[in-house]
């Protein structure tokens, strides 16, 4: 990914409630405009339109899947994206870029 810089790396646990990138450890960095995310355990659903996902609603990512928002300035999407577990607690790994 030439031309963008890594800002931070975070882990996000998706358990019993809807979670956002601001719930990660560390939280969404102020300068982050892009991200690469992998699902480490169990499946999640996500939405970035301001509506919360549910176990049967939203885009599904299975364990081992990844999603990349790196080609443009995705700051608004990063602020709105939310995740919900499908069955059991899922772990997400996130790399943030400027």
C-alpha positions in Angstrom: 0.0 0.0 0.0 2.3 2.7 -1.3 1.6 6.3 -0.3 -0.2 5.6 2.9 1.2 5.2 6.4 0.3 2.8 9.2 -1.1 4.7 12.1 -2.1 2.0 14.6 -3.2 -1.5 15.2 -6.2 -2.5 17.3 -8.2 -5.5 18.6 -12.0 -5.3 18.8 -14.1 -7.9 20.6 -17.6 -8.3 19.3 -19.6 -9.9 22.1 -23.1 -9.2 23.4 -23.6 -5.7 22.2 -23.1 -3.7 18.9 -19.6 -2.4 18.7 -17.9 0.4 16.8 -14.3 1.1 16.0 -14.4 3.7 18.8 -14.8 0.7 21.2 -11.5 -1.0 20.1 -8.3 -1.1 22.0 -6.9 1.4 21.1 -9.9 3.4 19.8 -10.2 4.8 16.2 -7.3 7.2 15.8 -8.1 10.8 14.9 -5.9 10.7 11.8 -7.3 7.4 10.5 -8.9 7.5 7.0 -8.4 3.9 6.0 -8.3 0.4 7.5 -7.7 -3.2 6.9 -9.7 -5.6 9.1 -9.5 -9.4 9.6 -12.0 -11.6 11.5 -10.1 -13.9 13.7 -12.8 -15.9 15.4 -16.5 -16.6 14.6 -18.6 -14.5 12.1 -19.7 -10.9 12.4 -22.2 -8.7 10.5 -21.5 -5.1 9.7 -23.3 -2.0 8.5 -21.9 1.5 7.8 -25.1 3.3 7.0 -26.0 4.4 10.5 -28.2 1.4 11.3 -27.0 -1.3 13.7 -26.4 -4.8 12.2 -28.1 -7.8 13.7 -27.4 -11.6 13.7 -29.4 -11.9 10.5 -29.0 -8.4 9.0 -25.9 -6.7 7.5 -22.9 -7.8 5.5 -21.5 -11.0 6.9 -17.8 -11.7 7.4 -16.8 -15.3 8.4 -13.8 -16.2 10.5 -10.8 -15.8 8.3 -12.4 -13.1 6.1 -11.0 -9.6 5.7 -12.3 -6.3 4.5 -10.2 -3.4 3.2 -11.1 0.2 3.0 -7.7 1.6 1.8 -8.3 3.1 -1.6 -9.7 6.5 -0.6 -10.6 8.7 2.4 -13.1 6.5 4.4 -13.1 8.5 7.6 -16.9 8.9 7.6 -17.4 5.2 7.0 -14.9 4.4 9.8 -16.9 6.6 12.2 -20.2 4.9 11.3 -19.3 1.2 10.8 -20.8 -1.1 13.5 -20.4 -4.8 14.1 -22.6 -7.5 15.6 -21.7 -11.1 16.4 -23.5 -13.9 14.6 -23.3 -16.6 17.2 -20.4 -16.4 19.7 -17.9 -13.7 20.6 -15.7 -12.7 17.6 -12.3 -11.0 17.6 -11.4 -8.4 15.0 -7.8 -7.2 14.2 -7.6 -3.8 12.6 -4.7 -1.9 11.0 -5.4 1.9 10.6 -3.8 4.0 7.9 -3.7 7.8 7.2 
